[in-house]
């Protein structure tokens, strides 16, 4: 009797997801597809699409899924210790990477150092990304926090999320930054409104917003230098 190989439901879809990632990274991936890809690492023979969608709905977004504890993840039907492996692996790798970055002691003690760092990390991005650089008293970079991907608006960039990250790592000051893939680096009215809102919130929690910098591949705009803040 010949060996029978039976493919599980969704095997083809999973293969396509992996091929898509290998070809172009996460560009074009929906949030649930990223979670699905991570769940498949610990679930080789089960379709993970529905539980990935449920997780996004339960935690109200990709970022909260990726930050969730094992206990909270298991509240989603179908997710257990085994198939949460990929998400927990991601968390552990992110923490290790952050620690290694800290050990390098990236010092952002001048506008040129900040711009150089941001152009390397954001300048070539094809999508708009909004990040927070948390600094200590000596201007050492403590942590880089990704706040949003896509067109900026005040409803996405909420002070609570921004300063939660800074408070957790005991930052004394933050630099807020985002990129303009178009290359046009002048701030929009929305950019200015967001900056003013975050500066006011920073005063409340005693964490100074040192600057807001917009970068492109080869240019930048500093709110501090231009006296916008």
RASUL-V611787 format. One record per residue. N is the residue number from 1. RES is the residue in one small letter. SS is DSSP state (H for helix, E for strand, C for the rest). PSI is psi in whole degrees, -180 to 180 (NA if undefined). D_CENTER is the distance of its C-alpha to the mean C-alpha in Angstrom with 2 decimals. Layout:
n->{N,N}
res->{RES,RES}
ss->{SS,SS}
psi->{PSI,PSI}
d_center->{D_CENTER,D_CENTER}
//
This chain:
n->{1,2,3,4,5,6,7,8,9,10,11,12,13,14,15,16,17,18,19,20,21,22,23,24,25,26,27,28,29,30,31,32,33,34,35,36,37,38,39,40,41,42,43,44,45,46,47,48,49,50,51,52,53,54,55,56,57,58,59,60,61,62,63,64,65,66,67,68,69,70,71,72,73,74,75,76,77,78,79,80,81,82,83,84,85,86,87,88,89,90,91,92,93,94,95,96,97,98,99,100,101,102,103,104,105,106,107,108,109,110,111,112,113,114,115,116,117,118,119,120,121,122,123,124,125,126,127,128,129,130,131,132,133,134,135,136,137,138,139,140,141,142,143,144,145,146,147,148,149,150,151,152,153,154,155,156,157,158,159,160,161,162,163,164,165,166,167,168,169,170,171,172,173,174,175,176,177,178,179,180,181,182,183,184,185,186,187,188,189,190,191,192,193,194,195,196,197,198,199,200,201,202,203,204,205,206,207,208,209,210,211,212,213,214,215,216,217,218,219,220,221,222,223,224,225,226,227,228,229}
res->{x,x,x,x,x,x,x,x,x,x,x,x,x,x,x,x,x,x,x,x,x,x,x,x,x,x,x,x,x,x,x,x,x,x,x,x,x,x,x,x,x,x,x,x,x,x,x,x,x,x,x,x,x,x,x,x,x,x,x,x,x,x,x,x,x,x,x,x,x,x,x,x,x,x,x,x,x,x,x,x,x,x,x,x,x,x,x,x,x,x,x,x,x,x,x,x,x,x,x,x,x,x,x,x,x,x,x,x,x,x,x,x,x,x,x,x,x,x,x,x,x,x,x,x,x,x,x,x,x,x,x,x,x,x,x,x,x,x,x,x,x,x,x,x,x,x,x,x,x,x,x,x,x,x,x,x,x,x,x,x,x,x,x,x,x,x,x,x,x,x,x,x,x,x,x,x,x,x,x,x,x,x,x,x,x,x,x,x,x,x,x,x,x,x,x,x,x,x,x,x,x,x,x,x,x,x,x,x,x,x,x,x,x,x,x,x,x,x,x,x,x,x,x,x,x,x,x,x,x}
ss->{C,C,C,C,C,C,C,C,C,C,H,H,H,H,H,H,H,H,H,H,H,H,H,H,C,C,C,C,C,C,H,H,H,H,H,H,H,H,H,H,C,C,C,C,C,C,C,C,H,H,H,H,H,H,H,H,H,H,H,C,C,H,H,H,H,H,H,C,C,H,H,H,H,C,C,C,C,C,C,C,C,C,C,C,H,H,H,H,H,H,H,H,H,H,H,H,H,H,H,H,H,H,H,C,C,C,E,C,C,C,H,H,H,H,H,H,H,H,H,H,H,C,C,C,C,C,C,C,E,E,E,E,E,E,E,C,C,C,C,E,E,E,E,E,E,E,E,E,E,C,C,C,C,C,C,C,C,C,H,H,H,H,H,H,H,H,H,H,C,C,C,C,E,E,E,E,E,E,E,C,C,C,C,C,C,C,C,C,H,H,H,H,H,H,H,H,H,H,H,H,H,H,H,H,H,C,C,E,E,E,E,E,E,E,E,C,C,C,C,E,E,E,C,C,C,C,C,C,C}
psi->{121,153,132,128,123,122,140,160,130,2,-41,-41,-43,-41,-41,-38,-45,-41,-40,-42,-44,-31,-40,20,-145,3,128,-6,138,158,-45,-28,-32,-44,-42,-44,-41,-39,-31,-21,-33,6,77,-21,33,141,127,4,-49,-41,-30,-43,-41,-37,-43,-42,-44,-44,2,48,159,-46,-42,-31,-46,-21,-6,148,163,-40,-44,-38,-36,-4,-17,128,127,-18,122,-175,-35,-52,-3,-3,-47,-41,-42,-36,-43,-45,-46,-41,-38,-42,-43,-44,-43,-41,-41,-35,-40,-40,-27,-14,68,117,122,73,11,154,-39,-39,-40,-47,-43,-45,-45,-37,-32,-37,-26,-28,-30,1,143,-17,153,128,140,123,161,127,115,130,153,-170,-21,15,22,139,119,-45,146,123,123,120,-41,157,131,-177,130,140,159,-27,-26,-46,87,133,-36,-45,-40,-51,-18,-44,-44,-40,-42,-32,15,41,147,-18,158,152,125,144,150,166,155,98,-25,-21,-15,114,2,138,145,170,-36,-41,-43,-43,-43,-43,-47,-40,-43,-35,-43,-41,-36,-37,-36,-40,6,40,114,135,105,-33,162,121,130,129,154,-169,-39,8,171,163,123,121,-34,-49,-37,3,36,-30,NA}
d_center->{51.59,48.68,45.20,43.21,39.55,37.74,34.29,32.18,31.09,27.93,28.45,28.60,25.44,23.59,25.12,24.05,20.38,20.60,22.57,20.19,17.30,19.73,20.87,17.81,14.60,12.24,13.61,15.49,14.20,14.22,11.88,14.94,15.69,12.65,13.81,17.30,16.82,15.73,18.65,21.06,20.80,22.80,24.74,26.72,29.28,27.71,26.02,22.56,21.79,23.24,21.65,18.15,18.94,20.41,17.40,15.18,18.15,18.82,15.48,14.84,11.57,9.24,7.01,10.50,11.91,9.77,10.75,14.28,17.36,19.78,22.25,20.12,19.04,22.77,23.50,22.42,25.53,25.60,22.88,24.59,24.17,24.69,22.27,19.49,19.80,16.99,14.39,16.03,16.13,12.40,12.16,15.06,13.94,10.66,13.13,15.65,13.60,12.65,16.38,17.58,15.71,17.37,20.62,20.62,20.87,19.19,21.32,20.44,23.93,24.70,23.38,23.94,21.90,18.87,19.35,19.95,16.78,14.66,16.75,16.22,12.42,12.01,15.61,15.95,13.00,14.68,12.34,11.62,8.30,8.46,7.66,9.90,12.15,14.14,17.66,20.76,24.36,24.86,21.83,20.26,16.49,15.52,11.76,8.80,6.23,3.31,5.66,6.43,7.47,11.26,14.17,13.83,16.01,16.94,16.49,12.70,12.30,14.30,15.72,15.62,11.83,11.75,14.74,14.08,11.56,14.25,17.07,15.88,15.99,19.17,18.19,21.13,19.42,16.19,15.63,13.54,12.85,12.08,13.75,16.60,17.06,20.60,21.59,22.93,21.54,23.53,21.63,22.18,23.75,20.54,18.79,21.77,21.81,18.21,19.05,22.31,20.89,18.40,21.28,23.53,21.19,20.77,24.56,24.75,22.70,24.10,20.96,21.67,19.50,20.83,19.75,17.63,17.46,17.09,17.26,18.54,19.83,22.85,22.86,21.27,22.03,22.06,22.73,24.56,26.74,27.60,28.36,26.29,25.29}
//
